Each structure stands twice: as structure tokens, then as C-alpha cells.
């Protein structure tokens, strides 16, 4: 009886030992899984059963200065498939493909995958969504996504920019102010079953994210439309490569319009080449040509190295300087300073620069903002190219005077002329007025900012008077004249550098830049035409487009044109009729003599009165300060009974 009992004890002991080893192994494994691998396994479990459901917010609206929407966010359906749930992949592909505009082979290829989820088409049209709902195939579904829509199409497309299908900002204002426009994404956690379906969806569909902030621009859609219309006409007429038009309010730096041709429609961003999406007004630099003569003129006037009437010998069209020969389009002898600008003489500009010297010239190039970023609130701005004065050769002084060997962006040139138009202040340009949050709070507000004073008000007035001559009879910009308004501006015809061979090519950049009304500017406008064919001169190619844009913009803004030259005289504090005993013919009725109109431009009120009294002229004074305009203009003929009207300002 003892042997069986010992056998049972032995077997029980072995079994107990084995159970002990088993529990030890299980406990060790459990300890290892819980303590050493617990966090990792927990994450793996959550990946299988929990998902972070990304909810994209509605992007804010972009509006022009009058509240017209330029970019909106709408809700769009996107169709997807769960291939494992499809009973007949072939039949599904054949039914879905014609509805969403794909070939059946493309859909079939997407469905033949091991992935549990695949997009078939993002952001489909309402008609396509109706078609998908109608076929009602298990394994196909639709979800709502935000879709960016640009109601004005191509209008200011390069300025506004665009976004991708997942609302990621890619260009323009959309990109530069993305942190305000996009809003904050939401990511509630949901639980899924083995097939990936949401099982704890309570509360998820109730997630409501606040939309992004609205961006209010300084752009005016009407002026933008005018700029685009007439820029396209000019580029098409002269078979040019591209074009740019920029309109700025000179006293504030607000951008009223930026047009780039070829145009770009953000609604069809994928169909446009990358160069068509580029905002050339701030990303491209060019040699400004004769429009830069205004800068050397401003420097010479401010430094008092030359006066308006100072004479310069222009060598009858050829001038050997710095080992090169500088040419003029026409042969000129002696020219006064103001006619050098009016006729756009390269030789005259060179001789002015010689008196100025390179150090002072370079100082004003920098003061006007060339070679530096303007600080405009758009992405991609470049600084242009300006070499320090100590690296200039002798010929550089001459070529820089007429805009060669230096590169500027359109926005830099516009702001430099705006400084002349507003009386001498370089302003920081901006295109965003304010950023308004979803609750109506103002997050960002831009205000006019003067970077620095560049020239004195007196110099600005004198320079404006000279630039008015460019758009008068005999000037290179006569085709930029606008009926009823004084225009101050400058033409430019610049050779393009040949990057492959060095030197310059036969290609040109034609431009005209100016401001209007000259005595009280409402806008500064640059029109630039890249590589025109046939005629290449700024006065022929760009100036007419300037005139057409300005004419329409002034009418839209309600700016009243100057009064006709001959009106009954009205007495008021700012309108004083001065009658001096001028010869009016004799008592026998002999015809009155015709006289040449004298030049009163630049005279003070006192000087104008003294001169009128001395010459026994009948004049009408409008305003106070200095004479900035007269009618009839100097040099013309008039009868002795006519009244000389002088407009004063400052």
C-alpha cells in the first residue's frame, strides 16, 4: 500500500512543479508585457481601435476693399471606396467611372489594392454626388470637405494665390497669411470596429470648429479689372511675352491693383504653368531704363548740383565716355535740365550724373529703396540688384543714370515714384488692410507707414513739373496724356541682358510710370510690357495702356477733371483775379496782338504777382504756394484778351 501512495505523491509533486513553472512563465510574460511593453502595446491597440478624426476648418474669406469676395470656402463632397467591402470590383468601376469623369481602367486600378480605404475623386460636383448616391453601391461612400472657390476667377489670381485639396496654402495671400485664414483643425478621437467603422460616434458629428479669419485687402476689384483688361490688350497687340501693371495710392502705400499677364485662375491651378502663378510685380527684377533718369534728376535737384534751367551739351547724339560711346535717339545740342527729362536724353542724364558723382548718386538710389525689400506683405519678394558705389567702374555712373546695370522690381519702382508724388516720403506698400477674426475682432490692422523722407517737398514739386513735360507736346510720353488731367510720368525702353552670351540682346522691356492728377495725385501706375515685337518704345507700347487704365480709374473714383481752359472768372478766397493794364488793341478796333505764353511754373505767389504786373498780364490764381501748373502752357500763342490761369500748391 505504501508504493502506490509514494507514486501518487511523486506524480502530484511533478504536476505541481509543472504548474508552478507554467504560472511562473505566464506571470513572467504578463509582467514583461505589462511593465516593459505596456506602453507600446497600448499604442498598438489604440491604432487598431481608436482613430484621430481630423476635421478641417472652414478657411476665412478674402475680400477686396469694398467687401467683394475674392476667395470663399464651400462644402464639397469627396467620393471614396473600401475595396474589401465591394462585392464586384469590375461592376463598381464601370458604374462609377462615367459619373466622375474617369476611365473604368483608372478606377479599377485604384480598387485593386490591399488598402482598406482609397479616395476615388476629391471635391466632386453636386451633379457627380447625385450620381454616386443614385447607384448606391456598398463599399462606396462620400464625405464632406471644405473646397476653396475663387468667385472672380483670374482676377488678381497671382496676388490671392491658391490652396491644395487638403486646404494647405501654396501661394500668394493664402500662403502669407495662412496662420490667420486657415483656422484651427480639430481632431476628436473615435473608436472603430474590426472593419474600421465608427462605433462610438456620439459627439463627433457635433464638432463645430470656428472658421478662419477674414482678410480685407486694399485691392479694388474695379481698378484691378481695368488694369487687367488694358494690360492684356497691350500685351496682345504687341505680341509680348508678359506684362505687369501696378496701381498704388501714393500717400498711404495701399496697393489698389496688381495685374500680371498671362493671367492665372486659382480655380484651375493644376492647369497653369508655374511661371504663370508667379507674381512678377514682386518676384521679378528688370533693368528700368529711362524711368530711372527721374532718380538721378531727383538726386541732382536735392543736392543742388543742377537747376531746372541749367544747360547741358548733349553732343548731338554721340558721347565717348568711360571707353564706350553713349547714344541718344535724336541729336541734341544744348538742352536745359528739364528738357533732358522731357526728351529722355541718355547723354544729358550722364552729364547730370557726372556732376552728382557716384557716391551721392548711390546714396539716393538706396534712399529711394532700390536694392532692398519694400516689406510688402506678400511672399516671394526679391530685392533687385544694386552694386555698391565702390564697385562701380567709370561707365557704371553713366549707365546707371539711364537705368542700365541696375535691376529693380516693379513694386520698388512704383514706390519710388510714389515718394515723388506724395511730396518726398518713401512709403511701405501693403495689400492687407486688416485681418478680422470669426467673432469680429481685429487681429491685424495695417496703417500707412513712412519709411523715411527721401527728398524735400520743394524738390518733389520741381520734379513733378519736369515729369509733366514728358506727357506734353514734344515729350516721349504724350500718348499717356488724359483729357482734363495733368499727368506726370516717364517712359522707359530698356534692353534685356543676354544671360547666355553676355552683354545685351535685342529684346526690350517697354514701360511707362506716372501719377495723376499731377497736382494732387490719386494714384501712381506702372505699366510694363516684356519683350514687345514691332515697336518697342515705352511711349508707344506702355503709355497708351497707362492712359486707358487711368482714364477709367479716375472716372470710377469720381475724380473731377480740371476745368476747361477758358471759363468766366469767379472770385473766391482761393481764386483771385489780377487785372493789370495789358494792351488790348487800340480804340479804332485794330486786331489784338498774339503773344507767346510766358512760363510761370515754379514761381511763388509773390513772384507770380510781381511778374504779371511787370508784364501787364491778366492772370487768375488758384490756390497758394508755388505755381505747379499754368494754362495755357508755356510757349504757346494766345490773344491779349485771354486770362492766364495759375494753379498753386504748397
C-alpha positions in Angstrom: 0.0 0.0 0.0 2.9 2.3 0.6 4.3 2.0 -3.0 1.1 3.3 -4.7 0.9 6.2 -2.2 4.5 7.2 -2.9 3.8 7.0 -6.6 0.8 9.3 -6.3 2.8 11.8 -4.2 5.5 11.8 -6.8 3.1 12.4 -9.6 1.4 15.2 -7.7 4.7 16.8 -6.9 5.7 16.7 -10.6 2.4 18.1 -11.6 2.6 20.8 -9.0 6.1 21.7 -10.2 5.0 21.8 -13.7 2.0 24.0 -12.8 4.4 26.2 -10.8 6.7 26.5 -13.9 3.7 27.3 -16.0 2.4 30.0 -13.7 5.9 31.4 -13.4 6.2 31.6 -17.1 2.8 33.1 -17.5 3.4 35.6 -14.7 6.8 36.5 -16.1 5.3 37.0 -19.5 2.5 39.1 -18.1 4.9 41.1 -16.1 7.1 41.7 -19.2 4.1 42.7 -21.3 2.6 44.9 -18.6 5.7 46.6 -17.3 8.2 46.6 -20.2 5.9 46.6 -23.3 2.7 48.1 -21.8 3.0 51.5 -23.4 3.9 50.1 -26.8 1.1 47.6 -26.8 -1.4 50.2 -25.6 -0.4 52.4 -28.6 -0.8 49.4 -31.0 -4.2 48.7 -29.6 -5.3 52.3 -30.0 -4.1 52.3 -33.6 -6.3 49.4 -34.3 -9.4 50.6 -32.5 -9.0 54.3 -32.0 -8.5 56.9 -34.7 -7.9 60.7 -34.6 -10.6 62.0 -36.9 -9.1 65.2 -38.5 -11.7 67.9 -39.0 -10.6 70.7 -41.3 -11.9 74.1 -40.5 -13.5 76.5 -43.0 -10.9 78.9 -44.3 -11.6 82.6 -43.9 -12.9 84.7 -46.7 -10.6 87.1 -48.7 -12.3 90.3 -49.7 -11.4 93.4 -51.6 -11.5 96.9 -50.1 -15.3 97.3 -50.9 -16.2 93.9 -49.4 -16.4 91.9 -52.7 -15.3 88.3 -52.0 -12.2 87.1 -53.9 -11.8 83.7 -52.1 -14.5 81.7 -50.3 -14.7 78.2 -48.7 -17.6 76.0 -49.7 -18.5 72.4 -48.7 -17.8 69.8 -51.3 -18.3 66.0 -51.4 -15.4 63.6 -52.0 -16.1 60.0 -53.0 -14.1 57.1 -51.5 -14.1 53.3 -51.6 -13.5 50.5 -49.2 -12.3 47.8 -51.7 -12.7 44.9 -49.2 -16.4 45.6 -49.0 -17.0 45.7 -52.7 -18.8 42.6 -54.0 -18.0 43.2 -57.6 -15.0 45.5 -58.3 -15.4 45.3 -62.1 -19.0 46.3 -62.0 -18.3 49.1 -59.5 -15.6 50.6 -61.7 -17.8 50.5 -64.7 -20.6 52.3 -62.9 -18.5 54.9 -61.0 -16.1 55.9 -63.8 -18.5 57.7 -66.2 -20.1 59.6 -63.3 -16.9 61.2 -62.0 -15.2 61.5 -65.4 -12.6 58.8 -65.3 -11.9 55.8 -67.5 -13.0 52.5 -66.0 -9.4 51.3 -66.1 -8.3 54.1 -63.8 -11.0 53.3 -61.2 -10.3 49.6 -61.5 -6.6 50.2 -60.8 -7.4 52.2 -57.7 -9.8 49.5 -56.4 -7.2 46.7 -56.9 -5.3 47.4 -53.7 -4.8 45.9 -50.3 -5.5 49.3 -48.6 -8.8 49.4 -46.6 -9.6 52.9 -47.9 -8.9 54.8 -51.1 -10.1 58.1 -52.5 -11.6 57.9 -55.9 -12.1 61.6 -56.5 -11.8 64.6 -54.2 -14.2 67.6 -54.2 -16.7 66.4 -56.8 -19.5 68.5 -58.2 -23.1 68.4 -56.9 -24.2 66.5 -60.1 -21.5 63.9 -59.6 -22.5 63.5 -56.0 -26.1 62.9 -57.0 -24.9 60.2 -59.4 -22.9 58.4 -56.8 -25.9 58.4 -54.4 -28.1 57.0 -57.1 -26.0 53.9 -57.8 -26.0 53.1 -54.1 -23.1 50.5 -54.1 -22.0 49.0 -50.8 -18.4 49.9 -50.2 -18.6 53.4 -51.8 -19.2 56.5 -49.7 -18.8 60.2 -49.7 -17.6 62.7 -47.1 -17.8 66.4 -46.8 -14.6 68.5 -47.2 -14.0 72.2 -47.5 -13.3 73.5 -51.0 -11.7 76.8 -51.9 -13.6 78.8 -54.5 -12.5 82.0 -56.2 -15.6 83.7 -57.5 -13.8 86.3 -59.6 -11.8 83.7 -61.4 -8.5 85.1 -62.7 -8.9 88.5 -61.2 -5.7 89.2 -59.1 -5.0 85.5 -59.2 -1.3 85.8 -58.6 -1.9 88.1 -55.6 -4.5 85.9 -53.9 -2.7 82.7 -54.5 -4.3 79.2 -54.1 -4.5 76.2 -51.8 -4.3 72.4 -52.3 -7.1 69.9 -51.9 -6.3 69.5 -48.2 -6.6 73.2 -47.6 -2.8 73.6 -47.4 -1.8 77.1 -48.6 0.6 77.2 -51.6 0.9 80.8 -52.9 0.0 84.4 -52.5 -2.0 85.9 -49.7 -3.4 82.5 -49.0 0.2 81.4 -48.0 1.5 84.6 -46.5 -1.5 84.9 -44.1 -2.3 81.2 -43.8 -2.0 81.2 -40.0 -4.9 83.5 -39.8 -7.0 82.2 -42.7 -6.8 78.5 -42.1 -8.2 78.5 -38.5 -7.5 75.6 -36.1 -8.0 72.0 -37.1 -10.0 69.7 -34.8 -9.1 66.0 -34.0 -11.7 64.2 -31.9 -10.8 60.6 -31.0 -13.3 57.9 -32.1 -13.4 54.1 -31.7 -13.6 51.7 -34.6 -14.6 48.1 -35.1 -12.5 45.5 -36.9 -13.9 46.7 -40.2 -12.9 50.3 -39.5 -16.4 51.6 -38.8 -17.0 54.2 -36.2 -18.8 52.7 -33.2 -18.5 55.5 -30.7 -19.5 58.3 -32.9 -21.6 60.2 -30.3 -20.4 63.7 -30.1 -18.1 63.5 -33.1 -20.6 64.9 -35.6 -21.3 67.7 -33.2 -17.8 69.1 -33.6 -18.0 72.6 -34.8 -14.8 74.4 -35.4 -14.7 78.2 -35.7 -13.8 79.3 -39.2 -10.5 81.1 -40.1 -10.1 84.9 -40.0 -11.3 87.1 -42.9 -8.7 89.0 -44.9 -9.7 92.5 -46.1 -7.4 93.7 -48.9 -6.6 97.1 -50.2 -7.2 95.9 -53.8 -10.1 97.5 -55.6 -11.8 94.9 -57.9 -12.9 97.6 -60.4 -9.5 99.1 -60.8 -8.0 95.6 -60.9 -10.3 94.7 -63.7 -9.3 97.9 -65.6 -5.7 97.1 -65.2 -6.1 93.5 -66.4 -8.2 94.4 -69.3 -5.9 97.1 -70.8 -2.7 95.2 -69.9 -4.0 92.2 -71.8 -4.8 94.5 -74.8 -1.3 95.9 -74.8 0.5 92.5 -74.5 -1.7 91.0 -77.2 -1.3 94.0 -79.6 2.5 93.9 -79.4 2.8 90.1 -79.2 4.7 90.5 -76.0 5.9 87.7 -73.6 4.3 89.1 -70.5 3.1 92.3 -68.7 2.7 93.9 -65.3 0.6 96.7 -64.1 0.7 98.1 -60.6 -1.5 100.8 -59.1 -0.6 102.4 -55.7 -2.2 105.1 -53.6 0.9 107.4 -53.1 0.1 108.9 -49.7 -0.7 105.6 -47.9 1.2 102.9 -49.8 -2.1 100.9 -50.4 -2.0 98.6 -53.4 -5.1 99.3 -55.5 -4.3 96.8 -58.2 -1.5 94.3 -59.3 -2.0 92.7 -62.6 0.2 90.0 -64.2 -0.2 88.7 -67.7 -0.5 85.8 -68.6 -3.3 85.5 -66.1 -3.8 82.8 -63.6 -7.1 81.3 -62.4 -6.7 79.8 -58.9 -9.8 77.6 -59.5 -7.7 75.7 -62.1 -4.3 75.9 -60.5 -3.2 72.5 -61.8 -3.7 73.5 -65.4 -1.3 76.5 -65.2 2.4 76.5 -65.6 4.5 77.6 -62.6 5.6 80.8 -64.2 2.0 81.9 -64.7 1.4 81.6 -61.0 4.3 83.9 -60.2 3.6 87.5 -59.0 6.1 89.2 -61.3 5.5 92.6 -59.6 7.5 91.5 -56.6 9.4 88.4 -57.7 11.0 89.5 -61.0 13.6 92.3 -61.4 14.4 94.1 -64.6 16.6 97.0 -65.8 14.4 100.1 -65.5 15.8 102.0 -68.4 14.9 105.7 -68.8 12.4 105.6 -66.0 15.5 105.6 -63.7 16.5 109.1 -65.1 14.0 110.5 -62.6 16.1 109.2 -59.7 19.3 110.9 -60.9 17.3 114.0 -61.6 15.8 113.9 -58.0 19.3 113.5 -56.6 20.7 116.4 -58.6 17.9 118.7 -57.6 18.1 117.8 -53.9 21.9 118.2 -53.8 21.6 121.4 -55.8 24.2 120.4 -58.3 21.8 121.3 -61.2 18.7 123.5 -61.5 15.7 123.2 -63.8 17.0 125.7 -66.4 20.7 124.7 -66.3 22.1 123.9 -69.7 23.9 120.7 -70.7 25.6 120.0 -74.0 24.3 116.7 -75.4 27.0 116.2 -78.1 24.5 115.8 -81.0 23.8 112.2 -80.2 27.2 110.7 -79.5 29.3 110.9 -76.4 32.5 109.0 -75.7 32.6 108.2 -72.0 34.4 105.5 -69.9 35.7 103.7 -73.0 32.2 103.4 -74.5 30.1 105.6 -76.8 26.7 106.7 -75.4 24.0 107.4 -77.9 20.7 109.4 -78.0 17.8 108.5 -80.2 17.8 112.1 -81.5 20.6 114.6 -82.0 20.5 117.3 -79.4 22.9 120.2 -78.7 22.4 122.3 -75.7 19.4 121.3 -73.5 18.1 122.7 -70.2 17.8 120.2 -67.4 14.0 119.8 -67.7 14.2 119.0 -71.4 16.7 116.3 -70.8 14.0 114.5 -68.8 11.3 115.6 -71.3 13.3 114.3 -74.3 14.8 111.4 -72.3 18.4 112.1 -73.3 20.9 109.5 -72.2 23.9 111.8 -72.8 22.2 114.6 -70.7 21.5 112.1 -67.9 25.1 111.0 -68.0 26.3 114.6 -67.7 24.0 115.2 -64.7 25.4 112.1 -63.0 28.9 113.4 -63.7 28.2 116.5 -61.7 26.5 114.5 -59.0 29.3 111.9 -58.6 28.8 108.2 -57.8 28.8 108.4 -54.0 25.9 110.9 -53.9 24.1 109.1 -56.7 24.3 105.8 -54.9 23.1 107.4 -51.7 19.8 108.4 -53.4 19.4 105.0 -55.1 19.4 103.5 -51.6 17.2 106.2 -50.1 14.6 105.5 -52.8 14.6 101.9 -51.7 16.4 100.2 -54.6 18.4 97.1 -53.7 16.2 96.5 -50.6 13.0 94.7 -49.9 10.0 97.1 -49.7 8.4 94.9 -46.9 5.2 94.3 -48.8 3.0 91.7 -47.2 3.2 89.1 -49.9 5.5 86.1 -50.3 8.5 85.9 -52.7 9.7 89.5 -52.8 13.2 90.0 -54.1 15.5 92.9 -53.5 16.7 93.6 -57.1 20.3 94.2 -57.8 22.4 97.3 -56.9 26.1 97.1 -56.6 27.9 99.3 -54.0 29.4 102.5 -55.4 32.9 101.4 -54.6 32.5 98.6 -57.2 31.3 100.9 -60.0 33.5 101.4 -63.0 33.5 104.8 -64.8 30.9 103.6 -67.3 28.6 102.4 -64.5 28.0 106.0 -63.4 26.7 106.7 -66.9 24.7 103.5 -67.5 23.1 103.7 -64.0 21.9 107.3 -64.9 19.8 105.9 -67.7 18.8 102.7 -66.0 21.2 100.0 -67.2 23.4 97.8 -65.0 20.9 98.0 -62.2 17.9 95.8 -61.5 14.7 96.7 -59.8 11.3 95.1 -59.2 8.1 96.8 -60.4 6.9 97.4 -56.8 10.2 99.2 -55.9 9.9 101.5 -58.9 6.3 102.3 -58.2 7.1 103.2 -54.5 10.0 105.4 -55.6 7.6 107.4 -57.9 5.0 107.5 -55.1 7.6 109.2 -53.0 7.8 112.0 -55.6 4.0 112.1 -55.9 3.4 112.5 -52.2 6.0 115.2 -51.6 9.1 113.2 -50.7 8.2 110.2 -48.4 9.0 106.6 -49.2 6.0 104.6 -48.0 5.9 100.9 -47.2 3.5 99.2 -49.6 0.8 96.9 -48.2 -2.1 94.8 -49.7 -3.9 93.7 -46.5 -6.0 96.4 -44.7 -7.0 94.2 -41.8 -7.5 90.7 -40.5 -10.8 90.1 -38.8 -11.4 87.1 -36.6 -14.6 84.9 -36.5 -16.0 86.9 -33.6 -15.4 90.2 -35.4 -12.2 91.0 -33.5 -9.5 92.8 -35.5 -6.4 90.7 -35.3 -4.1 92.7 -37.6 -4.6 96.3 -38.9 -2.2 97.9 -41.3 -1.7 101.6 -41.3 0.3 103.9 -43.6 4.0 103.8 -42.7 6.6 106.3 -43.9 9.9 104.6 -44.1 11.9 107.8 -44.5 11.9 111.2 -46.2 13.8 110.8 -49.4 13.7 114.3 -51.0 12.3 117.7 -49.9 8.8 118.9 -50.9 10.4 121.6 -53.0 12.4 119.0 -55.0 9.3 116.8 -55.4 7.3 119.8 -56.8 10.1 120.7 -59.2 10.5 117.1 -60.3 6.7 116.8 -60.8 6.8 119.9 -63.0 9.6 118.3 -65.1 7.7 115.0 -65.4 4.6 116.8 -66.6 6.7 117.9 -69.6 7.2 114.3 -70.6 3.5 114.0 -71.2 3.2 117.3 -73.1 3.9 118.2 -76.7 7.5 117.2 -77.6 7.8 114.7 -74.7 8.3 111.0 -75.1 5.1 110.1 -73.2 2.5 112.2 -75.0 0.3 109.2 -75.6 -0.1 108.8 -71.8 -2.0 112.1 -71.6 -5.5 112.0 -70.1 -8.1 114.6 -71.2 -8.8 117.1 -68.5 -6.0 116.0 -66.2 -2.3 116.8 -65.8 -0.2 113.7 -65.9 3.4 113.5 -64.6 5.4 110.5 -65.8 8.3 108.9 -67.6 8.8 106.5 -70.4 11.3 103.6 -70.3 12.7 101.4 -73.0 15.3 99.0 -71.5 17.5 96.4 -73.3 17.4 93.0 -71.7 20.6 91.3 -70.7 21.7 88.3 -72.7 22.4 85.8 -69.9 23.8 83.1 -72.3 26.3 85.3 -74.3 26.7 88.2 -72.0 26.0 91.9 -72.9 22.6 92.9 -74.2 20.2 91.2 -76.5 17.8 92.8 -79.0 14.8 92.1 -76.6 13.3 95.1 -74.8 11.2 95.9 -71.8 8.9 98.9 -72.5 7.4 100.8 -69.6 5.6 103.9 -68.6 5.2 105.1 -65.0 3.4 108.2 -63.7 0.9 109.7 -61.4 -2.3 111.6 -61.8 -3.6 114.2 -61.3 -0.1 115.7 -61.1 -1.1 118.5 -58.7 -3.0 116.2 -56.3 -2.1 112.6 -57.1 -4.7 109.9 -56.5 -2.7 107.0 -57.9 0.7 106.0 -59.2 0.6 103.5 -62.1 3.4 101.4 -63.7 2.7 99.6 -67.0 5.5 97.2 -68.0 5.5 95.2 -71.2 8.1 92.4 -71.5 9.6 91.7 -74.9 7.2 93.5 -77.3 7.5 92.9 -81.0 7.4 95.6 -83.7 7.6 98.9 -81.9 9.5 98.6 -78.6 9.4 102.1 -77.1 7.6 102.7 -73.8 5.9 105.8 -75.2 4.3 103.7 -77.9 3.7 100.3 -76.2 3.1 101.1 -72.5 1.9 104.7 -72.4 -1.5 104.1 -74.1 -2.3 101.3 -71.7 -1.4 103.7 -68.8 -3.8 106.3 -70.3 -6.7 103.8 -70.6 -6.3 102.4 -67.1 -6.0 105.9 -65.5 -9.0 107.3 -67.5 -11.3 104.5 -66.3 -9.9 104.6 -62.7 -10.4 108.3 -62.3 -13.9 108.1 -63.7 -14.6 105.2 -61.2 -13.2 107.1 -58.3 -15.3 110.2 -59.2 -12.3 112.5 -59.6 -13.4 115.6 -61.4 -11.3 116.7 -64.4 -9.6 120.1 -64.5 -11.9 122.9 -65.7 -11.7 124.0 -69.3 -9.0 126.5 -70.0 -11.3 129.4 -70.7 -14.0 130.0 -68.1 -15.7 133.1 -66.7 -13.6 134.3 -63.8 -15.1 133.5 -60.3 -13.9 135.3 -57.2 -13.3 133.3 -54.1 -10.6 133.2 -51.4 -8.5 130.7 -53.4 -9.3 132.3 -56.8 -8.0 135.8 -57.2 -8.4 137.7 -60.5 -5.5 140.1 -61.1 -6.1 142.7 -63.8 -3.0 144.6 -64.9 -3.3 147.2 -67.7 -2.4 144.9 -70.6 -2.6 146.1 -74.2 -5.9 145.1 -75.7 -5.6 146.8 -79.1 -6.4 150.4 -79.9 -9.6 152.3 -79.9 -10.0 152.0 -83.6 -10.7 148.4 -83.4 -7.4 147.1 -84.7 -6.9 143.3 -84.1 -5.4 142.3 -80.8 -1.8 141.1 -80.9 -1.0 137.4 -80.2 1.7 136.9 -77.7 3.8 134.0 -76.5 2.7 132.5 -73.2 5.4 133.1 -70.5 6.5 130.3 -68.1 5.4 130.9 -64.5 6.0 127.3 -63.3 7.9 127.1 -60.0 7.3 130.8 -59.0 5.9 131.7 -55.6 2.7 133.6 -55.3 4.5 136.9 -54.7 6.9 136.3 -57.6 4.0 135.5 -59.9 2.1 138.7 -58.9 5.2 140.8 -59.5 6.0 139.2 -62.8 2.4 139.5 -64.0 2.3 143.2 -63.0 5.6 143.9 -64.8 4.4 142.1 -68.0 1.0 143.7 -67.7 -0.8 140.3 -67.8 -4.3 139.4 -66.7 -4.0 136.2 -64.5 -6.2 134.1 -62.4 -4.7 132.5 -59.3 -5.9 129.2 -57.8 -4.5 128.1 -54.5 -1.5 129.2 -52.6 2.2 128.4 -52.5 4.1 127.8 -55.7 2.9 127.6 -59.3 2.7 123.9 -60.3 0.6 124.3 -63.4 -0.4 127.0 -65.8 -3.0 127.3 -68.6 -2.3 127.9 -71.4 1.1 126.1 -71.1 4.4 128.0 -71.7 5.4 128.7 -75.2 2.0 128.7 -76.8 0.2 131.6 -78.5 -2.7 133.5 -77.1 -4.8 136.5 -77.6 -4.4 139.6 -75.4 -7.9 139.2 -74.0 -7.2 135.8 -72.6 -6.6 135.0 -69.0 -3.5 133.1 -67.8 -4.6 130.6 -65.1 -2.0 129.7 -62.5 -2.5 126.7 -60.1 -0.5 127.0 -56.9 0.2 124.4 -54.2 2.4 124.0 -51.1 
